[in-house]
Amino acid sequence: MVATIIFLGMVTIISVVIETKYEPENKHIGKSKPDAGNTGASDTENHTIEPTTCPLIDNSTLEHYKCKKCTALQLESGLAACEKTGFIAQVKCTDTQVITVSCEEPAHEKQRSFWVHEGVWFGIGVISYLYVHFRRSSLDQKVLDKVNKQIASGV
């Protein structure tokens, strides 16, 4: 049974690695949700920006900006860009104008989150196995001591 569980675990890990490696580049196609309140927005893979806000930036240059998780202060202050996805990017329009736009969670963050989740469950499984193993060993030892005691008193 343990060998089967280990085998299935290895197959799962290998399949996740293969799926991650061969994930399609255009994964955003078909997943975009229209924003009813913002009809003038144009979407790229990870960013949303209104053309009137930053006329010098086109959508192809938005991919070069780093997407970061919103801080607690930004979320509490009600920053509109943070409310959509919880991630923002700072876009430099001109030398003096910098705007904040909403962006999707980076793929490496999602992948890291997945592996942390899997690691936690693996750790819980190992701890559970060790607990059961030691508990069974101690109970087996108690039964063996009881049988030895009965044999010794009967002879």
C-alpha positions as CSV (number, residue, x, y, z in Angstrom):
1,M,0.0,0.0,0.0
2,V,2.8,2.4,0.9
3,A,4.6,1.6,-2.4
4,T,1.4,2.4,-4.3
5,I,0.9,5.7,-2.6
6,I,4.6,6.6,-3.3
7,F,4.1,5.6,-6.9
8,L,0.9,7.6,-7.3
9,G,2.6,10.6,-5.7
10,M,5.5,10.4,-8.1
11,V,3.2,10.1,-11.1
12,T,1.3,13.2,-9.8
13,I,4.5,15.2,-9.4
14,I,5.8,14.2,-12.8
15,S,2.4,15.1,-14.5
16,V,2.4,18.5,-12.8
17,V,5.9,19.3,-13.9
18,I,5.1,18.2,-17.5
19,E,1.9,20.3,-17.6
20,T,3.8,23.3,-16.2
21,K,6.5,23.0,-18.8
22,Y,4.1,22.7,-21.8
23,E,1.5,25.2,-20.6
24,P,0.3,27.2,-23.6
25,E,1.6,30.7,-24.0
26,N,-1.8,32.2,-24.8
27,K,-3.6,31.0,-21.7
28,H,-5.4,34.3,-21.3
29,I,-7.4,33.7,-24.5
30,G,-11.0,33.0,-23.7
31,K,-10.6,33.8,-20.0
32,S,-11.0,37.6,-20.2
33,K,-14.0,39.0,-18.4
34,P,-15.4,42.2,-19.8
35,D,-15.4,45.1,-17.3
36,A,-18.9,46.7,-17.5
37,G,-17.8,49.9,-15.9
38,N,-14.8,50.4,-18.1
39,T,-15.6,50.1,-21.7
40,G,-12.6,52.1,-23.0
41,A,-10.0,49.7,-21.4
42,S,-7.8,47.5,-23.5
43,D,-6.4,44.3,-22.1
44,T,-3.0,42.7,-22.5
45,E,-2.0,39.4,-21.0
46,N,-1.5,40.8,-17.5
47,H,-2.5,44.4,-17.5
48,T,-5.5,46.7,-18.0
49,I,-5.1,50.4,-18.7
50,E,-7.3,53.1,-20.1
51,P,-5.8,54.7,-23.2
52,T,-6.8,58.2,-22.1
53,T,-4.9,57.8,-18.8
54,C,-1.5,57.2,-20.4
55,P,-1.5,58.2,-24.1
56,L,2.2,57.6,-24.6
57,I,2.0,53.9,-23.6
58,D,0.8,51.2,-25.9
59,N,-0.3,47.7,-24.7
60,S,2.8,45.9,-25.9
61,T,5.1,47.9,-23.5
62,L,2.9,47.0,-20.5
63,E,4.5,43.5,-20.3
64,H,7.8,45.0,-19.2
65,Y,6.5,46.3,-15.9
66,K,6.7,44.2,-12.7
67,C,3.5,43.1,-11.2
68,K,3.5,43.2,-7.4
69,K,1.1,42.2,-4.7
70,C,-0.8,45.1,-3.1
71,T,0.2,46.0,0.4
72,A,-2.4,46.0,3.3
73,L,-2.3,49.8,3.3
74,Q,-3.2,50.0,-0.4
75,L,-6.0,47.5,0.0
76,E,-7.4,49.4,3.0
77,S,-7.2,52.7,1.3
78,G,-9.4,51.4,-1.5
79,L,-7.0,51.8,-4.4
80,A,-9.1,51.0,-7.5
81,A,-6.3,49.0,-9.2
82,C,-5.9,46.8,-6.1
83,E,-9.6,46.0,-5.8
84,K,-9.7,44.1,-9.1
85,T,-7.0,41.5,-8.7
86,G,-4.9,42.4,-5.6
87,F,-1.9,43.0,-7.8
88,I,-0.6,46.2,-9.3
89,A,2.1,47.5,-11.6
90,Q,3.6,51.0,-11.8
91,V,3.7,52.3,-15.4
92,K,5.8,55.3,-16.3
93,C,3.9,57.4,-18.9
94,T,6.3,60.3,-19.1
95,D,9.3,61.4,-17.1
96,T,7.1,62.8,-14.4
97,Q,3.9,60.8,-14.7
98,V,3.6,57.4,-13.1
99,I,0.3,55.6,-12.9
100,T,-0.8,52.4,-11.2
101,V,-2.6,49.7,-13.1
102,S,-4.2,46.4,-12.2
103,C,-2.5,43.2,-13.3
104,E,-2.9,39.5,-12.9
105,E,-1.1,37.4,-10.4
106,P,2.3,36.4,-11.9
107,A,2.6,32.7,-12.9
108,H,5.6,32.1,-10.7
109,E,3.5,33.3,-7.6
110,K,0.8,30.8,-8.5
111,Q,3.3,28.0,-9.0
112,R,5.1,28.8,-5.7
113,S,1.7,28.9,-3.9
114,F,0.9,25.4,-5.3
115,W,4.2,23.9,-4.3
116,V,4.0,25.4,-0.8
117,H,0.5,23.9,-0.5
118,E,1.7,20.5,-1.7
119,G,4.7,20.7,0.7
120,V,2.5,21.4,3.7
121,W,0.3,18.4,2.9
122,F,3.3,16.2,2.3
123,G,4.7,17.3,5.7
124,I,1.4,16.6,7.4
125,G,1.4,13.1,5.8
126,V,4.9,12.3,7.0
127,I,4.1,13.5,10.5
128,S,0.9,11.4,10.5
129,Y,2.8,8.3,9.3
130,L,5.5,8.8,11.9
131,Y,2.9,9.2,14.7
132,V,1.0,6.1,13.6
133,H,4.2,4.1,13.3
134,F,5.5,5.0,16.8
135,R,2.1,4.5,18.4
136,R,1.7,1.1,16.8
137,S,5.3,0.1,17.9
138,S,4.5,1.2,21.5
139,L,1.2,-0.8,21.5
140,D,2.9,-3.8,20.0
141,Q,5.6,-3.6,22.7
142,K,2.9,-3.4,25.4
143,V,1.1,-6.5,24.0
144,L,4.5,-8.3,23.8
145,D,5.3,-7.4,27.4
146,K,1.9,-8.6,28.6
147,V,2.3,-11.9,26.7
148,N,5.8,-12.4,28.2
149,K,4.5,-11.6,31.7
150,Q,1.7,-14.2,31.3
151,I,4.1,-16.8,30.0
152,A,6.5,-16.1,32.9
153,S,3.8,-16.4,35.5
154,G,2.4,-19.6,34.0
155,V,5.7,-21.5,34.0
